[in-house]
Amino acid sequence: MQRLWKVLPIAALVVLAVCWSAHAADQPAKIRALLITGDDVSAHNWREIASGRFDVKVCEDPLILESETALKAYDVIVLTLYTRATPTITAEAQENLLRFVKGGKGFYVQHLASASFAKWEEFGKLCGRKWVMGVSGHGPRAVFKSKVVNKEHPITQGLDDFDIDDELYAKLQGDEPITVLVEADSDWSKKTEPLVFVRTYGEGRVVHNAFGHDRKAILHPTVAKLVARGAEWAATGKVAADR
């Protein structure tokens, strides 16, 4: 899983580039996104970022969170990093991330990244729900039906239910108030599981997207829209009408 996870960030960048490519003159100011991801630079050049709706900075280490000054340059933090080697981050980094979101900016977390910083309790609350090793899980990867249960939210407006070949995450832990946008019935947990959901945190916005085990899953047309729209909504609180 970890090896495939390292493929995800570049796929996310491809999605952003494809979904938002347009003539710069016709676009509003770009959304400034900080993508915190892994360190596998041999397979993909993560700095090949096309112009479009987002201006993306890729950082391969969560240590950037220790600089409040650096974070001020961004509208949204996108976290795709998960590593067992980083069970927590410094108190300063924790406070900077929380202050960033509470102050009215965005936080977007994808797939296994919600398992990050396992020893930091507030991180799970920030995510709304969190993957906990030994508790959360999924059945064998398979095609399953995903239900768009909130079609009024800007992220999911106009989207229909869809079938996808992916891991169906289940038993994410937490009891914070969330608004579920997409869910699916898990044969593994025997429950209906939230897969895309949002919440407010202070004055900021959080999007949690549990899809995206690999490139194939994240480039599914509907999931691609959920990624791009989710990052935009987290950053701005809205989604452009043509997205």
Solvent accessible surface area in square Angstrom, and as a share of the most:
residue,aa,sasa,rsa
1,M,88,0.39
2,Q,75,0.33
3,R,209,0.76
4,L,70,0.35
5,W,9,0.03
6,K,67,0.28
7,V,41,0.24
8,L,0,0.00
9,P,1,0.01
10,I,20,0.10
11,A,0,0.00
12,A,7,0.05
13,L,8,0.04
14,V,57,0.33
15,V,2,0.01
16,L,17,0.08
17,A,26,0.20
18,V,106,0.61
19,C,45,0.27
20,W,4,0.01
21,S,69,0.45
22,A,49,0.38
23,H,141,0.63
24,A,74,0.58
25,A,102,0.79
26,D,109,0.56
27,Q,37,0.16
28,P,79,0.49
29,A,92,0.71
30,K,81,0.34
31,I,6,0.03
32,R,103,0.38
33,A,1,0.01
34,L,0,0.00
35,L,4,0.02
36,I,1,0.00
37,T,0,0.00
38,G,13,0.13
39,D,94,0.49
40,D,43,0.23
41,V,81,0.46
42,S,106,0.68
43,A,66,0.51
44,H,65,0.29
45,N,88,0.45
46,W,2,0.01
47,R,144,0.52
48,E,133,0.60
49,I,58,0.30
50,A,54,0.42
51,S,71,0.46
52,G,7,0.06
53,R,16,0.06
54,F,8,0.03
55,D,80,0.41
56,V,14,0.08
57,K,98,0.41
58,V,4,0.02
59,C,21,0.13
60,E,51,0.23
61,D,61,0.32
62,P,10,0.06
63,L,109,0.54
64,I,33,0.17
65,L,2,0.01
66,E,56,0.25
67,S,45,0.29
68,E,68,0.31
69,T,110,0.64
70,A,35,0.27
71,L,3,0.02
72,K,131,0.55
73,A,50,0.38
74,Y,28,0.11
75,D,27,0.14
76,V,0,0.00
77,I,1,0.01
78,V,12,0.07
79,L,3,0.01
80,T,2,0.01
81,L,15,0.08
82,Y,17,0.06
83,T,29,0.17
84,R,162,0.59
85,A,91,0.71
86,T,30,0.17
87,P,52,0.33
88,T,54,0.32
89,I,16,0.08
90,T,67,0.39
91,A,82,0.64
92,E,103,0.46
93,A,1,0.01
94,Q,36,0.16
95,E,83,0.37
96,N,9,0.04
97,L,2,0.01
98,L,18,0.09
99,R,104,0.38
100,F,17,0.07
101,V,0,0.00
102,K,96,0.41
103,G,65,0.62
104,G,24,0.23
105,K,56,0.24
106,G,0,0.00
107,F,1,0.01
108,Y,3,0.01
109,V,0,0.00
110,Q,1,0.01
111,H,0,0.00
112,L,5,0.02
113,A,0,0.00
114,S,0,0.00
115,A,4,0.03
116,S,3,0.02
117,F,3,0.01
118,A,72,0.56
119,K,159,0.67
120,W,18,0.06
121,E,133,0.60
122,E,52,0.23
123,F,0,0.00
124,G,12,0.11
125,K,75,0.32
126,L,0,0.00
127,C,1,0.00
128,G,0,0.00
129,R,41,0.15
130,K,20,0.08
131,W,17,0.06
132,V,54,0.31
133,M,85,0.38
134,G,85,0.82
135,V,71,0.41
136,S,10,0.06
137,G,8,0.08
138,H,48,0.21
139,G,18,0.18
140,P,128,0.81
141,R,79,0.29
142,A,54,0.42
143,V,99,0.57
144,F,27,0.11
145,K,116,0.49
146,S,0,0.00
147,K,58,0.25
148,V,9,0.05
149,V,71,0.41
150,N,38,0.19
151,K,89,0.38
152,E,140,0.63
153,H,24,0.11
154,P,48,0.30
155,I,0,0.00
156,T,0,0.00
157,Q,105,0.47
158,G,68,0.65
159,L,13,0.06
160,D,100,0.52
161,D,68,0.35
162,F,15,0.06
163,D,77,0.40
164,I,5,0.02
165,D,40,0.21
166,D,1,0.00
167,E,10,0.05
168,L,20,0.10
169,Y,1,0.00
170,A,0,0.00
171,K,85,0.36
172,L,20,0.10
173,Q,71,0.32
174,G,48,0.46
175,D,127,0.66
176,E,35,0.16
177,P,105,0.66
178,I,38,0.20
179,T,61,0.36
180,V,43,0.25
181,L,0,0.00
182,V,0,0.00
183,E,38,0.17
184,A,0,0.00
185,D,83,0.43
186,S,6,0.04
187,D,124,0.64
188,W,107,0.38
189,S,11,0.07
190,K,163,0.69
191,K,133,0.56
192,T,66,0.38
193,E,13,0.06
194,P,26,0.17
195,L,1,0.01
196,V,1,0.00
197,F,1,0.01
198,V,8,0.05
199,R,27,0.10
200,T,94,0.55
201,Y,19,0.07
202,G,58,0.55
203,E,133,0.59
204,G,0,0.00
205,R,41,0.15
206,V,1,0.00
207,V,1,0.01
208,H,1,0.00
209,N,0,0.00
210,A,0,0.00
211,F,1,0.01
212,G,0,0.00
213,H,15,0.07
214,D,20,0.11
215,R,129,0.47
216,K,131,0.55
217,A,1,0.01
218,I,0,0.00
219,L,53,0.27
220,H,40,0.18
221,P,99,0.62
222,T,21,0.12
223,V,0,0.00
224,A,13,0.10
225,K,88,0.37
226,L,1,0.01
227,V,4,0.03
228,A,1,0.01
229,R,24,0.09
230,G,0,0.00
231,A,3,0.02
232,E,2,0.01
233,W,25,0.09
234,A,0,0.00
235,A,11,0.09
236,T,50,0.29
237,G,31,0.29
238,K,132,0.56
239,V,25,0.14
240,A,33,0.26
241,A,117,0.90
242,D,110,0.57
243,R,43,0.16
